[in-house]
């Protein structure tokens, strides 16, 4: 062992940890119970890891006794200890686990935590629960010995700029044979956590379903187990109450909200496994991490294996819970996780069950489903693009804002199709307000045709796939030809169908001549009734919205659009009659106002302004 290893060392915290500790030490949250839940959860994880590693190395269990968690309150000298005989940590692991936060999204988490009135649920979701102990303790001492190691180490901190790490004293090393002992030197206002009834209350509320025994070791009296220590997902649904499920959700997901949906069943047959899954009612803050990883935990015969097994597709990554297999081998490697055919079958079956349960919830309890859709609808819609096999089901599950109202389904849309309407129309844009005023809706509105108004960024992607629902293809009003000729206009819009007085060929030729290669084509519009012009994409390739998005991300260049003009509009009619200079100005104005209506800037704003001023002055 080197001198560096044996000497006590002071080390600074990572910047994010220091910032987090500052929040905890100056505890701005009233919900301090979370600290005990988080320490018990960490202890349970350590016991799970030991049980998993001992499959390959049974001797790790030789010393230290049966897996359990002990809670030891001492009123003299006001300390509360949480002790596990799990895997434990060596020196470097203590530094890595208690001195840094490796999880991505830390900066985002800290900003949210600072803003939040109650950060309890955020702390659990971001895996930084250990530091919550500084809400109730002004000093924490951690002694740990990794299973199978001869060395024990002590980490200590008062929640300031750093921590100290040193070899454990002989007395501490003899006491911690395997696992981790966390001793909290409690603040005066946290003395209630030394009372047995208070500890039992917190454990009952948040940790009752931890699978390992939690023992309370009072100062007077015998140690006693204070949790049920049963795998709730292995129990029959008839034995369980809504409160049991709510508590299990909070413990498994590290959450404080109520589940919006619970799915609990046992699959028997070729493969046997138990499933307990929840849909949250509030949005987790790691929902849009680039890795798009799921948070469903894999167990094999009640032994925790991993929470990184991709048991559900990425578009269901908001689902939390447990899948416990009776058949998988316990020594699953990462490669086996990725290539195991049995796991692939479980994934397929459970995905189908989740989607089926969401469908059922949408029909039976629209309010509960509405919470899920509001929070996770844009994530579910990723599946329309990614999951060809379930595309129709995901389309049926989706809720849309349309020109008829909110939370409309495609089933409702198809039931309300107009006479001779053979397509489902949609428009993609930045906001509902801007889409509602988009001129491309005019002809559809004149016929009472419902149009889906899509504003989530993911909408530009999934709509680029060839889609249909109930035998009706989805059609963008921003792309290709649109022909409403067989669908009659409503009585109030009859006058908008009057034939144009201008010469179509002459007008189109004049505009093409003026615009040159700024557009790929100019043509008479079937979309417009009141506005002068609009821009659309060709029938092949991406829609206008997707082109703009990809160009903004430097992932492609937008192709030249098609300019459609309304031959009944006075400005368009004036082009054919104007002199060359005025025709050029009017033609460019038609292009630039179409760009503005699409949320784009004209290519040359200064030239646009000068041109507009010229035309106004001529009119005056």
C-alpha positions in Angstrom: 0.0 0.0 0.0 1.4 3.5 -0.9 1.8 6.3 1.5 -1.0 8.2 -0.3 -3.3 5.3 0.4 -2.6 5.0 4.1 -2.5 8.7 5.0 -5.7 10.6 5.8 -6.4 12.9 2.8 -8.7 15.9 2.4 -10.2 16.2 -1.1 -12.5 18.8 -2.6 -16.0 17.9 -3.8 -16.8 18.1 -7.5 -18.3 21.5 -8.2 -21.8 20.1 -8.7 -21.7 18.2 -5.4 -20.6 21.3 -3.6 -23.5 23.2 -5.1 -25.9 20.4 -4.2 -24.6 20.2 -0.6 -25.1 23.9 -0.2 -28.8 23.4 -1.0 -29.0 20.5 1.4 -27.1 22.0 4.3 -29.3 25.1 4.1 -32.3 22.8 3.7 -34.9 24.6 1.8 -37.3 21.6 1.8 -39.8 20.7 4.4 -39.9 17.0 3.4 -36.8 15.8 5.2 -38.1 12.2 5.6 -36.5 11.5 2.1 -33.0 11.2 3.6 -33.9 7.9 5.3 -35.7 6.5 2.3 -32.7 7.3 0.1 -30.1 5.7 2.5 -32.2 2.6 2.8 -32.6 2.4 -0.9 -28.8 2.7 -1.4 -28.3 0.0 1.2 -30.7 -2.3 -0.6 -28.8 -1.7 -3.9 -25.6 -2.7 -2.2 -27.2 -5.9 -0.9 -28.6 -6.6 -4.4 -25.1 -6.1 -5.9 -23.5 -8.4 -3.4 -26.1 -11.1 -4.1 -25.5 -10.8 -7.8 -21.6 -10.8 -7.5 -21.8 -13.8 -5.2 -23.3 -15.9 -7.9 -19.9 -16.0 -9.6 -17.9 -15.6 -6.3 -19.8 -17.4 -3.5 -16.9 -16.7 -1.0 -18.0 -13.0 -0.9 -20.8 -14.1 1.4 -18.5 -16.1 3.7 -18.3 -13.4 6.4 -20.8 -10.7 7.4 -24.0 -12.7 8.0 -27.3 -12.8 6.2 -28.2 -9.8 4.1 -30.0 -7.1 6.1 -30.2 -3.4 6.9 -29.9 -2.1 10.4 -31.0 1.3 11.7 -29.4 2.3 15.0 -30.6 5.5 16.8 -28.4 6.8 19.8 -29.6 9.8 21.8 -26.1 10.1 23.2 -24.4 11.5 21.1 -27.4 12.2 18.8 -26.4 9.9 16.0 -28.4 7.8 13.6 -26.7 4.9 11.8 -27.8 3.1 8.7 -25.8 -0.1 8.3 -25.8 -2.7 5.6 -23.7 -5.9 5.0 -23.8 -5.5 1.3 -21.1 -5.2 -1.3 -19.3 -2.3 0.3 -16.8 0.1 -1.2 -13.1 0.4 -1.5 -11.2 3.7 -1.2 -11.6 4.7 -4.8 -15.3 3.8 -4.9 -15.9 6.0 -1.8 -14.3 8.9 -3.6 -16.1 8.2 -6.8 -19.5 7.5 -5.3 -19.6 10.2 -2.5 -17.4 12.9 -4.1 -18.7 13.2 -7.6 -22.0 13.0 -9.5 -21.3 11.1 -12.8 -24.9 11.2 -13.9 -25.6 13.3 -17.0 -28.1 16.2 -16.7 -26.6 17.3 -13.4 -26.6 21.0 -14.3 -30.3 20.8 -15.4 -31.1 18.9 -12.2 -29.5 21.6 -10.0 -31.3 24.4 -11.7 -34.6 22.6 -11.3 -33.8 21.8 -7.7 -33.1 25.4 -7.0 -36.4 26.5 -8.5 -38.6 23.8 -7.0 -40.6 24.4 -3.8 -40.3 20.8 -2.9 -37.3 19.0 -4.3 -37.9 15.6 -2.7 -39.0 13.8 -5.9 -36.2 15.3 -7.9 -33.6 14.1 -5.4 -34.8 10.5 -5.8 -35.1 10.7 -9.6 -31.5 11.9 -10.1 -29.8 9.3 -7.9 -28.2 11.9 -5.5 -30.1 10.7 -2.5 -27.0 10.2 -0.2 -26.6 14.0 -0.1 -30.1 14.5 1.2 -28.7 13.2 4.6 -27.1 16.7 5.0 -30.6 18.1 5.4 -30.7 16.5 8.9 -26.9 16.0 9.7 -24.1 18.5 10.2 -21.5 15.7 9.9 -21.6 12.3 8.2 -19.0 9.5 8.7 -19.1 6.5 6.3 -17.1 3.4 7.1 -17.0 0.7 4.3 -15.3 -2.5 3.5 -15.7 -4.1 0.1 -16.8 -7.8 0.3 -13.7 -10.0 0.2 -11.3 -7.1 1.0 -9.0 -6.9 4.0 -9.1 -3.1 4.1 -11.8 -0.8 5.5 -12.0 2.9 4.8 -13.6 5.9 6.4 -15.0 8.9 4.5 -16.2 11.9 6.5 -17.6 15.3 5.7 -19.3 18.2 7.4 -21.0 19.3 4.1 -18.5 22.0 3.3 -16.1 22.2 0.4 -14.7 18.7 0.7 -14.3 15.5 2.5 -11.6 13.5 4.3 -10.8 9.8 3.6 -8.5 7.6 5.6 -8.0 3.9 6.6 -10.6 2.9 9.1 -9.5 2.6 12.8 -8.9 -0.8 14.2 -12.2 -0.6 16.1 -14.2 0.5 13.1 -12.6 -2.1 10.9 -13.5 -4.9 13.3 -17.1 -3.6 13.5 -17.6 -3.4 9.7 -16.8 -6.9 8.4 -18.5 -6.3 5.1 -20.7 -3.5 3.7 -21.2 0.1 4.8 -22.0 1.9 8.0 -23.3 5.5 7.6 -23.3 7.5 10.9 -25.3 10.8 10.8 -24.5 13.3 13.5 -27.9 14.9 13.6 -28.8 18.6 13.8 -30.8 19.6 16.8 -33.9 20.2 14.8 -33.7 16.6 13.5 -33.8 14.9 16.9 -37.2 13.4 16.1 -35.4 10.8 13.9 -33.9 9.2 17.0 -37.4 8.2 18.1 -38.4 4.6 17.3 -41.9 5.4 16.2 -40.7 8.1 13.8 -38.2 5.7 12.2 -41.0 3.1 11.8 -43.3 5.7 10.3 -40.8 6.6 7.6 -39.9 3.0 6.8 -43.6 2.0 6.6 -44.4 4.9 4.3 -41.4 4.6 1.9 -39.4 1.4 2.4 -41.8 -1.4 3.4 -41.3 -3.3 0.2 -37.6 -3.3 0.3 -36.8 -7.0 -0.2 -34.2 -7.3 2.7 -35.1 -7.2 6.4 -34.8 -3.7 7.9 -34.0 -4.0 11.6 -34.5 -1.3 14.2 -31.9 -1.6 16.9 -33.3 0.5 19.8 -31.1 1.7 22.7 -33.3 -0.3 25.0 -34.9 -3.5 23.9 -34.3 -6.2 21.3 -33.7 -5.5 17.6 -36.9 -6.0 15.5 -37.8 -6.1 11.8 -39.9 -3.1 10.8 -40.7 -3.9 7.1 -42.6 -6.6 5.4 -39.5 -7.4 3.1 -41.6 -9.1 0.4 -41.4 -8.7 -3.3 -44.8 -7.1 -3.9 -44.8 -8.0 -7.6 -44.8 -11.7 -6.6 -47.9 -11.4 -4.6 -51.5 -11.9 -5.9 -53.4 -8.8 -7.1 -56.3 -9.8 -4.8 -54.0 -9.4 -1.7 -53.0 -5.8 -2.6 -54.7 -2.4 -2.2 -54.3 0.8 -4.2 -52.2 2.1 -1.3 -49.9 -0.9 -1.5 -49.3 -0.1 -5.2 -48.8 3.6 -4.5 -46.1 2.9 -1.9 -44.5 0.3 -4.1 -44.3 2.8 -7.0 -42.7 5.4 -4.7 -40.1 3.0 -3.5 -39.3 1.4 -6.8 -39.3 4.6 -8.9 -37.9 6.9 -6.2 -40.9 9.2 -6.8 -43.3 11.3 -4.8 -46.2 11.6 -7.2 -49.1 9.1 -7.6 -49.0 6.5 -10.4 -51.4 7.4 -13.3 -51.5 3.7 -14.4 -50.5 0.4 -12.7 -50.0 -2.8 -14.6 -49.5 -6.0 -12.5 -49.7 -9.5 -13.9 -47.9 -12.8 -14.1 -47.1 -14.5 -17.4 -47.1 -18.3 -17.4 -46.3 -20.7 -20.2 -43.1 -21.0 -22.3 -41.6 -18.3 -20.1 -42.6 -17.3 -16.6 -42.2 -13.8 -15.2 -43.9 -11.3 -13.0 -44.5 -7.7 -14.1 -45.2 -4.7 -12.0 -45.1 -1.5 -14.0 -46.3 2.1 -13.4 -46.9 5.2 -15.6 -46.0 8.4 -13.6 -48.5 11.2 -13.4 -45.6 13.8 -13.5 -42.8 14.1 -16.0 -39.4 12.8 -14.8 -36.5 15.2 -15.4 -34.4 12.6 -17.2 -37.0 12.0 -19.8 -35.1 13.7 -22.6 -31.6 12.5 -21.8 -29.8 11.7 -25.2 -29.4 8.0 -24.2 -33.2 7.6 -24.0 -32.7 4.7 -21.5 -35.6 3.0 -19.8 -35.9 2.6 -16.0 -37.5 -0.8 -15.7 -35.5 -3.1 -13.3 -34.7 -6.7 -14.3 -34.8 -9.3 -11.5 -34.2 -13.1 -11.9 -35.9 -15.1 -9.2 -36.1 -12.0 -7.0 -32.3 -11.3 -7.5 -31.8 -7.8 -8.9 -29.8 -8.0 -12.1 -29.8 -4.5 -13.8 -31.9 -1.5 -14.5 -30.1 -1.2 -17.9 -31.7 -4.1 -19.8 -33.9 -2.1 -22.3 -36.9 -4.1 -21.3 -39.2 -1.6 -23.1 -38.6 0.4 -26.3 -37.3 3.9 -25.9 -40.6 5.5 -26.6 -41.9 3.9 -23.4 -39.0 5.0 -21.3 -41.2 6.9 -18.9 -42.6 3.6 -17.5 -41.1 2.6 -14.2 -41.2 -0.8 -12.4 -39.9 -4.4 -12.2 -39.9 -7.5 -14.4 -38.9 -10.6 -12.5 -38.1 -13.7 -14.6 -38.2 -17.3 -13.3 -36.2 -18.7 -16.3 -33.3 -16.4 -17.2 -29.8 -17.3 -15.9 -28.6 -15.3 -13.0 -25.2 -14.6 -14.5 -26.5 -12.5 -17.4 -23.6 -10.5 -19.0 -24.2 -7.3 -21.0 -23.8 -9.2 -24.2 -26.3 -11.8 -23.1 -28.7 -9.0 -22.2 -28.5 -7.6 -25.7 -28.8 -11.0 -27.5 -30.9 -13.2 -25.3 -33.9 -14.5 -27.3 -35.9 -15.1 -24.2 -35.4 -11.5 -23.1 -36.5 -10.3 -26.6 -39.7 -12.3 -26.2 -40.4 -10.8 -22.8 -39.7 -7.4 -24.2 -42.1 -7.9 -27.1 -44.9 -9.3 -24.9 -44.6 -6.7 -22.2 -44.5 -3.9 -24.7 -47.8 -5.2 -26.2 -49.3 -5.4 -22.7 -48.3 -1.8 -21.8 -49.8 -0.4 -25.1 -52.9 -2.5 -24.5 -53.3 -1.1 -21.0 -52.8 2.4 -22.2 -55.6 1.8 -24.9 -57.9 0.5 -22.2 -57.1 3.4 -19.9 -57.9 5.8 -22.7 -61.4 4.3 -23.1 -62.2 3.7 -19.4 -60.6 6.6 -17.7 -59.9 9.5 -20.1 -58.8 11.8 -17.2 -56.0 9.4 -16.0 -54.9 8.8 -19.6 -54.9 12.5 -20.2 -52.3 12.9 -17.5 -50.1 10.3 -19.2 -50.6 11.8 -22.7 -49.9 15.4 -21.5 -46.7 14.3 -19.9 -45.5 11.7 -22.3 -47.4 12.0 -25.6 -44.5 13.5 -27.5 -42.3 10.5 -26.3 -45.0 7.9 -27.3 -45.1 9.6 -30.8 -41.4 8.6 -31.3 -42.7 5.1 -31.6 -44.9 6.0 -34.6 -41.6 6.6 -36.4 -39.6 3.8 -34.8 -42.0 0.9 -34.3 -43.5 -0.2 -37.7 -45.1 -3.2 -36.1 -47.2 -1.2 -33.7 -47.6 2.0 -35.7 -51.4 1.7 -36.2 -51.9 1.0 -32.5 -49.7 4.0 -31.5 -51.6 6.2 -34.0 -54.9 5.0 -32.4 -53.5 5.9 -29.0 -52.4 9.4 -30.0 -54.4 12.5 -29.1 -54.4 15.5 -31.3 -55.3 19.2 -31.3 -57.2 19.8 -34.6 -59.2 22.5 -36.2 -62.3 20.9 -34.5 -60.9 20.8 -30.9 -58.4 19.2 -28.5 -57.7 15.6 -27.6 -59.2 14.2 -30.8 -58.4 10.7 -31.9 -57.9 9.5 -35.4 -60.9 7.2 -34.9 -63.0 10.3 -34.2 -61.4 12.0 -37.3 -62.3 9.1 -39.6 -65.8 8.9 -38.3 -66.3 12.6 -39.2 -64.8 12.5 -42.7 -66.6 14.7 -45.2 -68.3 13.4 -48.3 -65.7 12.2 -50.9 -62.8 12.8 -48.4 -60.3 10.0 -48.8 -57.3 11.4 -46.8 -56.5 12.6 -43.3 -55.0 16.0 -43.5 -52.4 17.6 -41.2 -50.2 20.6 -40.9 -46.9 20.8 -38.9 -45.7 24.1 -37.4 -44.2 25.9 -34.3 -47.4 26.8 -32.5 -51.1 26.2 -32.5 -51.8 29.9 -32.9 -49.6 30.2 -36.0 -51.0 27.1 -37.5 -54.6 28.2 -37.1 -53.7 31.4 -39.1 -51.8 29.5 -41.8 -53.2 30.2 -45.3 -52.8 26.5 -46.2 -55.9 25.8 -44.1 -58.2 28.1 -46.1 -59.5 25.7 -48.7 -59.9 22.9 -46.1 -61.8 25.3 -43.8 -64.1 26.4 -46.6 -65.2 22.7 -46.9 -65.3 22.0 -43.2 -62.4 19.5 -43.4 -60.8 18.7 -40.1 -57.0 19.2 -40.0 -54.5 17.9 -37.4 -52.4 20.7 -36.0 -49.0 19.3 -35.0 -46.5 21.4 -33.0 -44.2 18.9 -31.2 -40.7 18.7 -32.7 -41.1 14.9 -33.1 -44.2 15.5 -35.4 -42.0 16.6 -38.2 -40.2 13.2 -38.1 -43.0 10.7 -37.7 -45.2 12.3 -40.3 -42.4 11.8 -42.9 -43.1 8.0 -42.8 -45.8 6.6 -45.2 -48.8 6.5 -42.9 -52.4 5.5 -43.0 -55.1 4.9 -40.4 -58.2 2.9 -41.1 -57.3 2.7 -44.8 -57.0 6.5 -45.0 -53.5 7.9 -45.8 -52.2 10.9 -43.9 -51.6 13.9 -46.1 -49.6 17.1 -45.4 -51.1 20.4 -46.4 -47.5 21.6 -46.9 -46.4 19.0 -49.4 -47.3 17.9 -52.9 -50.6 18.4 -54.7 -53.9 18.9 -52.8 -57.1 18.4 -54.6 -60.4 19.2 -52.8 -62.4 19.3 -56.0 -64.8 16.5 -55.1 -65.5 17.9 -51.6 -68.2 20.6 -51.8 -67.7 24.0 -50.0 -70.0 25.1 -47.3 -72.8 27.6 -48.2 -71.0 30.5 -46.5 -67.9 30.0 -48.6 -69.5 29.5 -52.0 -68.4 32.9 -53.3 -64.8 32.0 -52.7 -65.0 29.5 -55.5 -65.5 32.1 -58.2 -63.4 31.5 -61.3 -60.3 33.8 -61.6 -60.5 36.6 -64.2 -56.7 36.6 -64.8 -55.0 34.5 -67.5 -53.4 31.6 -65.5 -50.6 30.8 -68.0 -49.6 34.5 -68.4 -49.6 35.2 -64.7 -47.6 32.0 -63.8 -45.0 32.8 -66.5 -44.6 36.4 -65.3 -44.0 35.2 -61.7 -41.6 32.5 -62.7 -39.6 35.0 -64.8 -39.3 37.4 -61.9 -38.4 34.7 -59.3 -36.0 32.7 -61.4 -34.2 29.9 -59.3 -35.5 31.2 -55.9 -38.3 28.6 -56.2 -38.5 25.2 -57.9 -41.9 26.0 -59.5 -44.8 28.3 -59.5 -48.4 27.0 -59.8 -52.0 27.8 -59.1 -53.1 26.8 -55.6 -56.0 24.5 -54.6 -55.2 25.3 -50.9 -55.9 29.1 -50.9 -59.2 31.0 -50.9 -58.3 34.4 -49.3 -54.5 34.7 -49.1 -52.3 35.5 -52.1 -49.6 32.8 -51.8 -48.0 30.0 -49.8 -45.0 27.8 -50.0 -45.1 24.0 -50.2 -42.6 21.1 -50.6 -42.6 18.8 -53.6 -44.3 15.5 -53.5 -41.0 13.6 -52.9 -38.6 14.2 -50.0 -39.3 15.7 -46.6 -42.1 18.1 -45.7 -41.3 21.8 -45.3 -41.3 21.6 -41.4 -38.8 18.7 -41.4 -36.5 20.4 -44.0 -36.4 23.6 -41.8 -35.6 21.6 -38.7 -32.8 19.6 -40.3 -31.3 22.7 -41.8 -31.3 24.5 -38.4 -29.4 21.5 -37.0 -26.9 21.5 -39.9 -28.2 18.1 -40.9 -29.2 19.0 -44.4 -30.1 21.9 -46.7 -33.6 22.9 -47.5 -34.6 22.3 -51.1 -36.2 25.1 -53.1 -39.9 25.3 -52.4 -42.9 25.5 -54.7 -44.7 28.8 -54.7 -48.5 28.4 -54.9 -50.5 31.5 -55.8 -54.2 32.3 -55.5 -55.3 33.4 -59.0 -58.4 35.1 -57.5 -56.3 37.4 -55.3 -56.0 41.0 -56.6 -52.2 41.2 -56.1 -51.7 38.0 -58.1 -54.1 39.3 -60.8 -52.1 42.5 -60.9 -48.9 40.8 -61.8 -50.0 39.9 -65.4 -51.1 43.6 -66.0 -48.1 45.3 -64.4 -44.9 46.6 -66.1 -41.7 44.5 -65.8 -40.5 46.4 -62.7 -43.8 46.3 -60.8 -44.3 42.6 -61.8 -40.9 41.7 -60.3 -41.7 43.6 -57.1 -45.1 42.0 -56.8 -43.7 38.5 -57.5 -41.0 38.9 -54.9 -43.5 40.2 -52.4 -45.7 37.1 -53.0 -42.7 34.9 -52.2 -41.5 36.9 -49.1 -45.0 37.2 -47.5 -45.3 33.4 -47.9 -42.0 32.9 -46.2 -43.1 35.2 -43.3 -46.4 33.2 -42.9 -44.3 30.0 -42.6 -42.2 31.6 -39.8 -39.2 32.3 -42.0 -37.3 35.6 -42.7 -37.1 36.8 -46.2 -33.7 36.1 -47.8 -32.9 39.8 -47.8 -35.0 41.7 -45.1 -33.6 45.1 -46.2 -34.6 44.6 -49.8 -38.0 43.3 -48.7 -38.6 46.5 -46.7 -37.5 48.7 -49.5 -39.7 46.8 -52.0 -42.7 47.1 -49.7 -42.1 50.8 -49.2 -41.9 51.3 -53.0 -45.2 49.5 -53.6 -47.0 51.4 -50.8 -45.7 54.8 -52.2 -46.9 53.9 -55.7 -50.3 53.1 -54.4 -50.5 56.4 -52.5 
